[in-house]
Amino acid sequence: MAKAKSSVEPFDLEAALVELNQLVEQMEQGGSSLEESLKNFERGIALTRACQTALKTAEQKVQLLLEQNGRPTLTSFDEQMEDK
């Protein structure tokens, strides 16, 4: 049986942050109608939530990758720099 192709594209965190920054700048400049401001605010909230989800997922993946034999193997940044 052939595997179905997913139509969901991976989330682009950098593009979302750029768009969020543009929305903030546009809202700070003012001059938009109330309706447009609310629409931009809603989009900003959606982008913020998507970014938070993407970052949380990445953090969980890093935690999984850093575990060995069921035990965390994290070291402090300072210890890593001393080894070099």
N, C-alpha and C positions, 0 to 999 in steps of 0.2 A: 504494500500500500504506500503510495507517494505521500510524503510529508507536505502538509498545507503550508504555503508561504504566508508569513505574517505580514500584514499590511501596516503594522505599527513600526514607525521609524524610531531609532534610538534618540533619546532626549539630548539636545545640544545645550549644555549648561552655559557655555560661553555666549551663544546667540541669545539665550533667554536673559542673561545678565545685561547684555547690550540693549535689548529691547526694554527691559525694566528701567535701565538708566535713562533711555530716551523718553519713556513715559513720565518719569519723575521730572526731568528737565522741562518737558512740555507743560506739565501741571504747575510747576513752580513759576513759569512765565506768565501764567494766567491767560485771560482772553478767550478761553474756551467756554462753550455753553455748559450749563449744569448737566445736561444730558450727556454731552461728550466727556465731561470730567468724570461723571459716574461710570461711564463705559470704560474709560482709561483706568479708573481706580479698580474696577472689577478685574480687568485684564492684569493689572499689577499684582493683585492678590493671588490670582491664579498662577502667575509666573513665580511669585514668591513661594507658594506652596509646592509647585513642581520642582523648584530649585532645592528646597528643603528636603523633599523626598529623594531627589537624585543624590544629594550629599549624604543623607542617612544611609542609602543603599551602598554608596561607595565606601563609607565608613565600615559598614558591616562586612563588605567584601575584604577590606584590608584586615579587619580583625580575624576573619577566617584564614586568610593567607598567612598571617603571622603566628597562628597557633600550630604547635608541633606536639604530637602525642597528647592532644587534649589539654595542653598547658600553654598559656600565653608565653611568648618569648620576646616581649617588648623590652627595649632598652631605652634609656633616656637619650636625648639628642646629644647631650654633653659627652656621654660615654662613647657614642658613635664617633664623635669628632676627635676624641683622644686616641682612638684606634688608628686613625689615618695619619 
